Amino acid sequence: MKPGNSIISQLNPHYFWDVDLSKMDDNTSYRLVIERVFTLGEIREMNLLISFYGQEKIVDILCNLPYLDPKTLNFVSKLFNKSLKSFKCYRLKQSKPQHWNL
């Protein structure tokens, strides 16, 4: 990643604590970038990604993630006006019976 030339350089580096930022690229690391920003980021950063990658690509990535926490899932469902059933993580959760809570 070249400083200043990348969308990644405009994001909080704390979202990517486990990866080497110098090896990340906007075009090859887009899935990780989208996932981290939508689960950990701010609205400003989300809007930045929407304008960079496009809403269709972001919705496609989010809908196919195997896991999103419940708060993020509800947020992106409302933000993009998508049914919860269109998210893979929601369908996977529904197909796995949960034990009762004590």
Number of C-alpha atoms within 10 A of each C-alpha: 15 12 10 9 10 14 18 22 16 12 19 14 11 10 16 16 9 7 10 9 14 11 9 19 15 17 11 9 12 18 15 14 20 22 19 14 19 20 17 14 16 13 10 10 18 18 13 16 21 16 10 12 16 12 14 10 14 20 19 12 16 23 23 12 14 13 17 19 10 10 10 16 20 14 13 20 19 12 10 12 9 14 13 16 13 15 23 17 21 20 13 13 12 11 9 8 8 8 6 5 4 3
